[in-house]
Amino acid sequence: MFIHIGDDNVIRSEEVIAIIDHHLISSSTINEQMMFNQSKNKKVLDPQEEGVKSIVITKDFIYYSPLSVLTLKKRASMITSISKLENYSDAL
């Protein structure tokens, strides 16, 4: 399944490793160093700081998202619910 994370970015839900609040990145030197290293390696997509509420970390890239962590969590939960419905319909 896929998750729309804002700004015309759609990613596979299986690739998501973490969704972090944007404010938490600056509170940790380890997180700041990770973001710096990934930016240097061109692994950060849409590095627009303005309007960013969360950061989505996947296997290959890091995305800035204008959507909150809670909104992204709800979208991911909807995907889980849909998958369960699909499994139920297979049993019929």
C-alpha positions in Angstrom: 0.0 0.0 0.0 1.0 3.6 -0.3 0.8 6.7 2.0 0.5 10.2 0.7 2.8 12.3 2.9 2.0 15.7 1.4 3.7 17.9 -1.3 2.9 15.4 -4.0 5.0 12.7 -2.3 3.6 9.1 -2.1 5.7 6.4 -0.6 5.2 2.7 -0.1 4.1 2.0 3.5 6.5 -1.0 3.7 9.5 1.3 3.3 8.6 3.6 6.3 11.1 3.2 9.1 10.1 6.1 11.3 8.0 9.3 11.3 9.5 11.9 13.6 8.2 15.3 14.7 10.2 18.0 13.1 10.9 19.7 16.4 12.6 16.6 17.8 15.3 16.6 15.2 16.8 19.8 16.5 16.7 18.6 20.1 19.1 15.8 19.5 22.7 16.1 18.2 22.5 12.5 16.8 19.4 13.3 14.8 21.0 16.6 13.5 24.1 14.7 12.5 22.0 12.0 10.7 20.1 14.7 8.8 23.4 16.5 7.9 25.0 13.3 6.6 22.0 12.2 4.6 21.7 15.7 3.1 25.3 15.5 2.1 24.6 12.2 0.4 21.6 13.6 -1.4 19.2 11.3 0.5 16.9 14.1 1.8 14.1 15.0 -0.6 12.2 18.3 -0.5 14.5 20.0 2.1 12.1 22.9 2.6 12.2 23.9 6.2 9.2 26.2 5.9 5.9 24.5 6.9 7.5 21.2 7.8 5.7 19.4 10.7 7.3 15.9 10.4 10.1 13.9 8.9 9.5 10.5 7.3 12.5 8.2 7.2 12.4 5.3 4.6 14.9 2.7 3.6 16.4 4.9 0.9 15.4 8.6 1.5 14.3 11.1 4.1 11.2 13.3 3.3 10.1 16.5 4.9 6.3 16.5 5.3 3.9 19.4 5.9 1.5 16.9 7.7 1.7 16.2 11.4 2.8 12.9 12.8 -0.7 12.2 14.0 -2.2 12.7 10.5 0.4 10.4 9.0 -0.2 7.8 11.7 -4.0 7.9 10.9 -3.2 7.4 7.2 -1.0 4.5 8.0 -3.7 3.0 10.3 -6.3 3.3 7.5 -4.0 1.2 5.3 -3.8 -1.5 8.0 -7.6 -1.5 8.3 -8.0 -1.8 4.5 -5.5 -4.7 4.4 -7.5 -6.5 7.1 -10.7 -6.0 5.1 -9.0 -7.4 2.0 -7.9 -10.5 4.0 -11.5 -11.0 5.3 -12.9 -10.8 1.8 -10.5 -13.5 0.6 -12.0 -15.9 3.2 -15.5 -15.5 1.7 
